Amino acid sequence: MEGGSHDSRDWVDRGRELSDETIAEVLRARGHGVLSAAVDGDVVARPMSFGVDGDDLYFQLAAPPESNASRFAESDGPVELVVSAVESVDDWHSVVVRGRLVPVGADEETRAFRALADNAVLPQNALGVGECREFRLARLAVESATGREGPASSLGSGGSASPTASD
């Protein structure tokens, strides 16, 4: 970048793609991100803890009745989960998982709860949601998962995806 000009491709070119293995490591290590969806013509995005079991991501969705967040659990459209960490302009990583939320059946509940207990940052997502009387378990049926890291990140070169004290 000479003369103060900025080409937006500079930012894209500086990042490296993450391998599938590193994406899985980031998801297991972080256990939280922002889940977003379009619900009835409105965008709903919420910070969420999640559990990981193999290729499956599980969420415990809780919200006050009649809120946008409660309708979020009923969304049948595409959703995206974004998990990221930024230490500096060159030391960062992000993962974007796209898919659809599907209800967890009774036969899958134990697996979902175990994944949430093992990986989620919070054991459930009902904190600060007011009059929450129930929750729903949902699995993200993954359609795609991509990730990128900055030039100073050590993730793709075998570094740890574990959260740091500054997260």
BALOBA-855868 format. One record per residue (C-alpha): residue in three letters; residue number from 0; z, y, x. Coordinates in Angstrom, 1 decimal. Layout:
BEGIN
<marfi res="ALA" n="NUM" c3="Z" c2="Y" c1="X"/>
...
end
This chain:
BEGIN
<marfi res="MET" n="0" c3="0.0" c2="0.0" c1="0.0"/>
<marfi res="GLU" n="1" c3="-1.2" c2="3.0" c1="1.8"/>
<marfi res="GLY" n="2" c3="-1.0" c2="6.6" c1="0.7"/>
<marfi res="GLY" n="3" c3="1.5" c2="5.8" c1="-2.0"/>
<marfi res="SER" n="4" c3="-1.1" c2="4.1" c1="-4.2"/>
<marfi res="HIS" n="5" c3="0.0" c2="1.0" c1="-6.0"/>
<marfi res="ASP" n="6" c3="-2.2" c2="-1.9" c1="-7.1"/>
<marfi res="SER" n="7" c3="-0.4" c2="-4.0" c1="-9.7"/>
<marfi res="ARG" n="8" c3="-1.9" c2="-7.1" c1="-8.1"/>
<marfi res="ASP" n="9" c3="0.3" c2="-6.5" c1="-5.1"/>
<marfi res="TRP" n="10" c3="3.4" c2="-7.7" c1="-7.1"/>
<marfi res="VAL" n="11" c3="1.7" c2="-10.8" c1="-8.3"/>
<marfi res="ASP" n="12" c3="0.3" c2="-11.7" c1="-4.9"/>
<marfi res="ARG" n="13" c3="3.7" c2="-11.4" c1="-3.3"/>
<marfi res="GLY" n="14" c3="5.2" c2="-14.1" c1="-5.4"/>
<marfi res="ARG" n="15" c3="4.8" c2="-17.8" c1="-4.9"/>
<marfi res="GLU" n="16" c3="4.5" c2="-20.5" c1="-7.6"/>
<marfi res="LEU" n="17" c3="7.5" c2="-22.8" c1="-7.9"/>
<marfi res="SER" n="18" c3="6.9" c2="-26.6" c1="-7.9"/>
<marfi res="ASP" n="19" c3="7.9" c2="-28.6" c1="-11.0"/>
<marfi res="GLU" n="20" c3="10.9" c2="-30.0" c1="-9.0"/>
<marfi res="THR" n="21" c3="12.1" c2="-26.5" c1="-8.1"/>
<marfi res="ILE" n="22" c3="11.7" c2="-25.4" c1="-11.7"/>
<marfi res="ALA" n="23" c3="13.8" c2="-28.3" c1="-12.9"/>
<marfi res="GLU" n="24" c3="16.4" c2="-27.5" c1="-10.2"/>
<marfi res="VAL" n="25" c3="16.6" c2="-23.9" c1="-11.3"/>
<marfi res="LEU" n="26" c3="17.1" c2="-24.9" c1="-15.0"/>
<marfi res="ARG" n="27" c3="19.8" c2="-27.4" c1="-14.1"/>
<marfi res="ALA" n="28" c3="21.7" c2="-24.9" c1="-11.8"/>
<marfi res="ARG" n="29" c3="21.5" c2="-21.8" c1="-14.0"/>
<marfi res="GLY" n="30" c3="22.3" c2="-23.1" c1="-17.5"/>
<marfi res="HIS" n="31" c3="21.6" c2="-19.8" c1="-19.1"/>
<marfi res="GLY" n="32" c3="18.6" c2="-17.5" c1="-19.9"/>
<marfi res="VAL" n="33" c3="17.0" c2="-15.4" c1="-22.7"/>
<marfi res="LEU" n="34" c3="15.5" c2="-17.3" c1="-25.6"/>
<marfi res="SER" n="35" c3="13.0" c2="-15.4" c1="-27.7"/>
<marfi res="ALA" n="36" c3="10.8" c2="-16.0" c1="-30.7"/>
<marfi res="ALA" n="37" c3="9.0" c2="-14.2" c1="-33.5"/>
<marfi res="VAL" n="38" c3="10.8" c2="-14.6" c1="-36.7"/>
<marfi res="ASP" n="39" c3="9.4" c2="-13.2" c1="-40.0"/>
<marfi res="GLY" n="40" c3="7.4" c2="-10.6" c1="-38.1"/>
<marfi res="ASP" n="41" c3="10.3" c2="-9.5" c1="-36.0"/>
<marfi res="VAL" n="42" c3="11.1" c2="-10.4" c1="-32.3"/>
<marfi res="VAL" n="43" c3="14.4" c2="-12.1" c1="-31.7"/>
<marfi res="ALA" n="44" c3="15.7" c2="-12.5" c1="-28.2"/>
<marfi res="ARG" n="45" c3="19.1" c2="-13.7" c1="-27.3"/>
<marfi res="PRO" n="46" c3="21.0" c2="-14.7" c1="-24.2"/>
<marfi res="MET" n="47" c3="21.7" c2="-18.4" c1="-24.5"/>
<marfi res="SER" n="48" c3="23.4" c2="-21.2" c1="-22.6"/>
<marfi res="PHE" n="49" c3="21.5" c2="-24.5" c1="-22.5"/>
<marfi res="GLY" n="50" c3="22.0" c2="-28.0" c1="-21.4"/>
<marfi res="VAL" n="51" c3="19.5" c2="-30.1" c1="-19.4"/>
<marfi res="ASP" n="52" c3="18.9" c2="-33.8" c1="-19.7"/>
<marfi res="GLY" n="53" c3="15.8" c2="-35.0" c1="-17.9"/>
<marfi res="ASP" n="54" c3="12.9" c2="-32.9" c1="-19.3"/>
<marfi res="ASP" n="55" c3="14.8" c2="-31.9" c1="-22.4"/>
<marfi res="LEU" n="56" c3="16.6" c2="-28.6" c1="-22.9"/>
<marfi res="TYR" n="57" c3="19.3" c2="-28.4" c1="-25.6"/>
<marfi res="PHE" n="58" c3="20.8" c2="-25.4" c1="-27.3"/>
<marfi res="GLN" n="59" c3="23.8" c2="-25.0" c1="-29.6"/>
<marfi res="LEU" n="60" c3="22.7" c2="-22.2" c1="-31.9"/>
<marfi res="ALA" n="61" c3="25.3" c2="-20.2" c1="-33.8"/>
<marfi res="ALA" n="62" c3="25.1" c2="-16.9" c1="-35.7"/>
<marfi res="PRO" n="63" c3="26.5" c2="-15.2" c1="-38.7"/>
<marfi res="PRO" n="64" c3="24.7" c2="-16.2" c1="-42.0"/>
<marfi res="GLU" n="65" c3="21.7" c2="-14.0" c1="-42.9"/>
<marfi res="SER" n="66" c3="21.3" c2="-12.5" c1="-39.4"/>
<marfi res="ASN" n="67" c3="18.1" c2="-12.5" c1="-37.4"/>
<marfi res="ALA" n="68" c3="19.8" c2="-14.9" c1="-35.0"/>
<marfi res="SER" n="69" c3="20.5" c2="-17.4" c1="-37.8"/>
<marfi res="ARG" n="70" c3="16.8" c2="-17.3" c1="-38.8"/>
<marfi res="PHE" n="71" c3="16.0" c2="-17.9" c1="-35.1"/>
<marfi res="ALA" n="72" c3="17.3" c2="-21.4" c1="-35.5"/>
<marfi res="GLU" n="73" c3="14.8" c2="-22.1" c1="-38.3"/>
<marfi res="SER" n="74" c3="11.8" c2="-20.7" c1="-36.4"/>
<marfi res="ASP" n="75" c3="8.9" c2="-23.2" c1="-36.3"/>
<marfi res="GLY" n="76" c3="6.7" c2="-21.0" c1="-34.1"/>
<marfi res="PRO" n="77" c3="6.6" c2="-20.9" c1="-30.3"/>
<marfi res="VAL" n="78" c3="9.6" c2="-19.8" c1="-28.3"/>
<marfi res="GLU" n="79" c3="10.1" c2="-18.8" c1="-24.7"/>
<marfi res="LEU" n="80" c3="13.1" c2="-19.3" c1="-22.5"/>
<marfi res="VAL" n="81" c3="13.2" c2="-17.0" c1="-19.4"/>
<marfi res="VAL" n="82" c3="15.6" c2="-17.8" c1="-16.6"/>
<marfi res="SER" n="83" c3="15.8" c2="-15.4" c1="-13.6"/>
<marfi res="ALA" n="84" c3="17.8" c2="-14.1" c1="-10.8"/>
<marfi res="VAL" n="85" c3="17.2" c2="-11.0" c1="-8.6"/>
<marfi res="GLU" n="86" c3="19.0" c2="-10.4" c1="-5.3"/>
<marfi res="SER" n="87" c3="16.6" c2="-7.9" c1="-3.9"/>
<marfi res="VAL" n="88" c3="13.0" c2="-6.7" c1="-4.3"/>
<marfi res="ASP" n="89" c3="11.8" c2="-9.6" c1="-2.2"/>
<marfi res="ASP" n="90" c3="14.5" c2="-12.2" c1="-3.1"/>
<marfi res="TRP" n="91" c3="14.1" c2="-13.2" c1="-6.7"/>
<marfi res="HIS" n="92" c3="12.9" c2="-16.1" c1="-8.9"/>
<marfi res="SER" n="93" c3="12.0" c2="-16.6" c1="-12.5"/>
<marfi res="VAL" n="94" c3="11.1" c2="-19.6" c1="-14.7"/>
<marfi res="VAL" n="95" c3="9.4" c2="-19.3" c1="-18.1"/>
<marfi res="VAL" n="96" c3="9.6" c2="-22.3" c1="-20.4"/>
<marfi res="ARG" n="97" c3="7.4" c2="-22.3" c1="-23.6"/>
<marfi res="GLY" n="98" c3="7.7" c2="-24.7" c1="-26.5"/>
<marfi res="ARG" n="99" c3="9.1" c2="-25.1" c1="-30.0"/>
<marfi res="LEU" n="100" c3="12.7" c2="-25.6" c1="-31.2"/>
<marfi res="VAL" n="101" c3="13.2" c2="-28.9" c1="-33.0"/>
<marfi res="PRO" n="102" c3="16.4" c2="-29.9" c1="-34.8"/>
<marfi res="VAL" n="103" c3="18.5" c2="-32.5" c1="-33.0"/>
<marfi res="GLY" n="104" c3="19.0" c2="-35.6" c1="-35.2"/>
<marfi res="ALA" n="105" c3="22.2" c2="-37.6" c1="-35.4"/>
<marfi res="ASP" n="106" c3="20.8" c2="-40.2" c1="-33.0"/>
<marfi res="GLU" n="107" c3="20.4" c2="-37.5" c1="-30.3"/>
<marfi res="GLU" n="108" c3="23.6" c2="-35.5" c1="-30.8"/>
<marfi res="THR" n="109" c3="25.7" c2="-37.2" c1="-28.1"/>
<marfi res="ARG" n="110" c3="22.9" c2="-36.7" c1="-25.6"/>
<marfi res="ALA" n="111" c3="22.7" c2="-33.0" c1="-26.6"/>
<marfi res="PHE" n="112" c3="26.4" c2="-32.4" c1="-26.4"/>
<marfi res="ARG" n="113" c3="26.6" c2="-34.2" c1="-23.0"/>
<marfi res="ALA" n="114" c3="23.8" c2="-32.0" c1="-21.6"/>
<marfi res="LEU" n="115" c3="25.5" c2="-28.9" c1="-22.9"/>
<marfi res="ALA" n="116" c3="28.8" c2="-29.9" c1="-21.4"/>
<marfi res="ASP" n="117" c3="27.2" c2="-30.6" c1="-18.0"/>
<marfi res="ASN" n="118" c3="24.9" c2="-27.6" c1="-17.6"/>
<marfi res="ALA" n="119" c3="25.6" c2="-24.8" c1="-20.1"/>
<marfi res="VAL" n="120" c3="27.4" c2="-21.8" c1="-18.7"/>
<marfi res="LEU" n="121" c3="29.3" c2="-21.4" c1="-22.0"/>
<marfi res="PRO" n="122" c3="30.1" c2="-24.6" c1="-24.0"/>
<marfi res="GLN" n="123" c3="28.6" c2="-23.0" c1="-27.1"/>
<marfi res="ASN" n="124" c3="26.8" c2="-19.8" c1="-28.0"/>
<marfi res="ALA" n="125" c3="29.1" c2="-18.5" c1="-30.8"/>
<marfi res="LEU" n="126" c3="31.0" c2="-15.9" c1="-28.8"/>
<marfi res="GLY" n="127" c3="30.8" c2="-12.5" c1="-30.3"/>
<marfi res="VAL" n="128" c3="28.7" c2="-13.5" c1="-33.3"/>
<marfi res="GLY" n="129" c3="31.3" c2="-12.6" c1="-36.0"/>
<marfi res="GLU" n="130" c3="31.6" c2="-14.8" c1="-39.1"/>
<marfi res="CYS" n="131" c3="30.0" c2="-17.9" c1="-37.6"/>
<marfi res="ARG" n="132" c3="30.9" c2="-20.9" c1="-39.7"/>
<marfi res="GLU" n="133" c3="28.4" c2="-23.5" c1="-38.4"/>
<marfi res="PHE" n="134" c3="26.0" c2="-24.2" c1="-35.6"/>
<marfi res="ARG" n="135" c3="22.9" c2="-26.2" c1="-35.1"/>
<marfi res="LEU" n="136" c3="21.8" c2="-28.3" c1="-32.2"/>
<marfi res="ALA" n="137" c3="18.2" c2="-27.8" c1="-31.2"/>
<marfi res="ARG" n="138" c3="15.9" c2="-29.2" c1="-28.5"/>
<marfi res="LEU" n="139" c3="13.2" c2="-27.2" c1="-26.9"/>
<marfi res="ALA" n="140" c3="10.1" c2="-29.3" c1="-27.1"/>
<marfi res="VAL" n="141" c3="8.5" c2="-28.1" c1="-23.8"/>
<marfi res="GLU" n="142" c3="4.8" c2="-27.3" c1="-23.8"/>
<marfi res="SER" n="143" c3="4.7" c2="-25.6" c1="-20.4"/>
<marfi res="ALA" n="144" c3="7.1" c2="-24.5" c1="-17.7"/>
<marfi res="THR" n="145" c3="6.1" c2="-22.1" c1="-14.9"/>
<marfi res="GLY" n="146" c3="8.0" c2="-20.4" c1="-12.1"/>
<marfi res="ARG" n="147" c3="7.6" c2="-17.8" c1="-9.4"/>
<marfi res="GLU" n="148" c3="9.7" c2="-16.7" c1="-6.4"/>
<marfi res="GLY" n="149" c3="9.6" c2="-13.6" c1="-4.2"/>
<marfi res="PRO" n="150" c3="8.7" c2="-13.8" c1="-0.5"/>
<marfi res="ALA" n="151" c3="12.3" c2="-13.8" c1="0.7"/>
<marfi res="SER" n="152" c3="13.5" c2="-16.5" c1="-1.8"/>
<marfi res="SER" n="153" c3="14.4" c2="-19.9" c1="-0.3"/>
<marfi res="LEU" n="154" c3="14.0" c2="-21.9" c1="-3.5"/>
<marfi res="GLY" n="155" c3="10.5" c2="-23.3" c1="-2.8"/>
<marfi res="SER" n="156" c3="11.4" c2="-24.0" c1="0.8"/>
<marfi res="GLY" n="157" c3="14.3" c2="-26.2" c1="-0.1"/>
<marfi res="GLY" n="158" c3="16.9" c2="-23.6" c1="-0.8"/>
<marfi res="SER" n="159" c3="19.5" c2="-23.9" c1="-3.4"/>
<marfi res="ALA" n="160" c3="19.0" c2="-22.6" c1="-7.0"/>
<marfi res="SER" n="161" c3="22.7" c2="-22.4" c1="-7.5"/>
<marfi res="PRO" n="162" c3="24.1" c2="-19.2" c1="-9.0"/>
<marfi res="THR" n="163" c3="25.8" c2="-16.8" c1="-6.6"/>
<marfi res="ALA" n="164" c3="29.0" c2="-14.9" c1="-7.1"/>
<marfi res="SER" n="165" c3="26.9" c2="-11.8" c1="-7.9"/>
<marfi res="ASP" n="166" c3="25.1" c2="-13.4" c1="-10.9"/>
end
